[in-house]
Amino acid sequence: MGEEIVVRHVVAERLHDVLLRLFGREAPVRIRAWDGSIAGPPDAPVVTVNSRRALRRLLWRPDELGLARAYVAGEVEVEGKLLDALERLAPFGRAIGRRPELTAADRGELLRTAALLGAVGPQPKPPAEEITGAERRHGLVRDKTLTAAPDSSLGPPLLARIYGSTMVHSTGYWTRPDASLDEAQHAGLEHACRKLGLSPGMRVLDVGCGWGSFLIHAAERYGVTGIGVTLSPHQAEIATKRAVEAGLSDQVEFRLADWRDVGDGPFDAIAGSGMAEYVGPARLAEYARTLYGLLRPGGRLLVHQVSARGERVVEERSFIDAYVFPGAELLTLGTIVDTFEGAGLEIRDLETFREHYARTLRAWIANLEDAWDACLSQTSPGRLRVWHLYLALAALAFELARITVYQLVAVRPHADGRADMPWARTE
């Protein structure tokens, strides 16, 4: 009885000790435990540990994925702004991403603490939102990823509330410090259209078209016709409805299709946003050759791609891999350029959008937090937490230059080498 009373008053302190032993440094957050006890720096963001199950998850999986599972399951919560807590945890991040090397004494002490806190037991099942190994082995990853994406159940009003009126699911182009999200997204769409040299009568392909924003903008402003392809039924349905509402159904068509299913080229221009990490290094050359074959000579390709920088941040299976983009791999700029050049395309322009994407993500996060209750009416709490955590981690990764995003313009040259490109930048 006496020992139980002592435990009830020191749970938070013991949790801090567990993190110190696992990751080798003091956690820069204030922990509120399930018994009401609090420990940690008084001015730090507060992380609430709601149950012993969270500790059990971390003991079985002492890395980023263990913490993510507890967060998605609602066993760990952050009081206040999630980004504030993650910014404080950023220096802690590389230690979390690697499994700790524990001594026999460390393991013994952790087990003793777990027993004292009532956290000893079998490994908890992952939350339902996680892509499991069985689904990977049976080839269900792609379909589950698209149908269970955090925003796949939201209707257009809520999507527009989060992503802005353009519903662009990619970075804006922030030309002014006081620009709004909508202004930045409109600027980004215009920037892409100008790079592709669009003009009335051109035929455009949008690979990974999302909710149709780019193609609709290009049809409205530049008079093009085109096709957008996506593997998401939700996106294809919404994009088609948006085209009808805009009076553009005779100019643009949105298909539920893979990039390998497009057989009605050639096109004057192709846009491909964020496709390389899905395609993967094994099929990237095939992807590049396919796009080359779909372009007419002199046609331009716009590739907008998140890319790796330096060493991998996480060595074990990460939260992103388990919940957001299973099996996806961020490729280096060199790999992307070499592969597309090897397919016969010529890279003519390169621009980095890292800071733009970080700012866009922060705008989405603020919008999501404002619309949290409304989103809960259309999706599950677990999916919403996945989305929130993903956006926050991505924003910090861009700001810390751990990943970046490039926009490349390539051209399919004519047989005589002509590229039909201006000799100098026009903006």
MOTA-V585095 format. One record per residue. SS is DSSP state (H for helix, E for strand, - for the rest). PSI is psi as a letter, one per 20 degrees, with the letter a starting at -180 (* if undefined). Layout:
# MOTA-V585095
SS/PSI + SS/PSI
This chain:
# MOTA-V585095
-/g + H/g + H/h + H/g + H/g + H/g + H/g + H/h + H/i + H/j + H/g + H/g + H/g + H/h + H/h + H/g + H/h + H/g + H/g + H/g + H/h + H/g + H/i + -/j + -/q + -/p + -/p + -/l + -/r + E/p + E/p + E/o + -/r + -/i + -/j + -/i + -/q + E/q + E/q + -/r + -/p + -/h + -/j + -/q + -/q + E/p + E/p + E/p + E/o + -/i + -/r + H/h + H/h + H/g + H/h + H/g + H/g + H/h + H/h + H/h + -/m + -/m + -/a + H/g + H/h + H/g + H/g + H/g + H/g + H/h + H/g + H/h + -/i + -/j + -/i + E/p + E/q + E/p + -/p + -/b + -/p + H/g + H/h + H/g + H/g + H/h + H/h + H/h + H/i + H/g + H/h + H/i + H/g + H/h + H/h + H/h + H/i + -/p + -/p + -/q + -/o + -/q + -/r + H/h + H/h + H/g + H/g + H/g + H/h + H/g + H/h + H/g + H/g + H/g + H/g + H/h + -/j + -/k + -/j + -/p + -/a + -/q + -/p + -/q + -/q + -/q + -/q + -/h + -/i + -/p + -/o + -/r + H/h + H/g + H/h + H/g + H/h + -/j + -/k + -/j + H/g + H/g + H/g + H/h + H/g + H/h + H/h + -/j + -/q + -/h + -/j + -/i + -/j + -/q + -/r + H/h + H/g + H/h + H/g + H/h + H/h + H/g + H/i + -/r + -/h + -/h + -/k + -/p + -/l + -/a + -/q + -/r + -/o + -/n + -/i + -/q + -/h + -/j + -/q + -/r + H/g + H/g + H/g + H/h + H/h + H/g + H/h + H/g + H/g + H/g + H/g + H/g + H/g + H/h + H/h + -/i + -/k + -/q + -/r + -/p + -/i + -/q + E/p + E/q + E/p + E/o + E/p + -/l + -/i + -/c + -/k + -/j + H/g + H/g + H/h + H/g + H/g + H/h + H/g + H/g + H/h + H/i + -/k + -/r + E/r + E/r + E/p + E/p + E/q + E/q + -/j + -/o + H/h + H/g + H/g + H/g + H/g + H/g + H/g + H/g + H/h + H/h + H/g + H/g + H/h + -/j + -/k + -/j + -/i + -/i + -/h + E/q + E/p + E/p + E/q + E/n + -/r + -/q + H/h + H/i + H/i + -/o + -/j + -/l + -/a + -/r + E/q + E/h + E/q + E/p + E/p + E/o + E/o + -/k + -/h + H/h + H/h + H/g + H/g + -/r + -/h + -/h + -/j + H/h + H/g + H/g + H/g + H/g + H/h + H/g + H/h + H/g + H/h + H/i + E/q + E/q + E/p + E/i + E/q + E/q + E/p + E/o + E/o + E/o + E/p + E/p + E/q + E/q + -/o + -/b + -/q + -/p + -/h + -/p + -/h + -/r + -/p + -/r + H/g + H/g + H/h + H/h + H/h + H/f + -/m + -/p + -/i + -/q + -/p + -/p + -/q + -/q + H/h + H/g + H/g + H/g + H/g + H/g + H/g + H/h + H/h + H/h + -/i + -/i + E/q + E/p + E/p + E/i + E/q + E/p + E/q + E/p + -/k + H/g + H/h + H/g + H/h + H/g + H/h + H/g + H/g + H/h + H/g + H/g + H/g + H/g + H/g + H/g + H/h + H/h + -/j + H/g + H/h + H/h + H/h + H/h + -/i + -/i + -/r + -/q + H/h + H/g + H/h + H/h + H/h + H/g + H/g + H/g + H/g + H/g + H/g + H/g + H/h + H/g + H/g + H/h + H/h + H/g + H/h + -/j + -/k + -/h + E/r + E/r + E/p + E/q + E/o + E/q + E/p + E/r + E/q + E/o + -/q + -/r + -/h + -/j + -/i + -/q + -/i + -/k + -/q + -/q + -/h + -/q + -/q + -/j + -/*
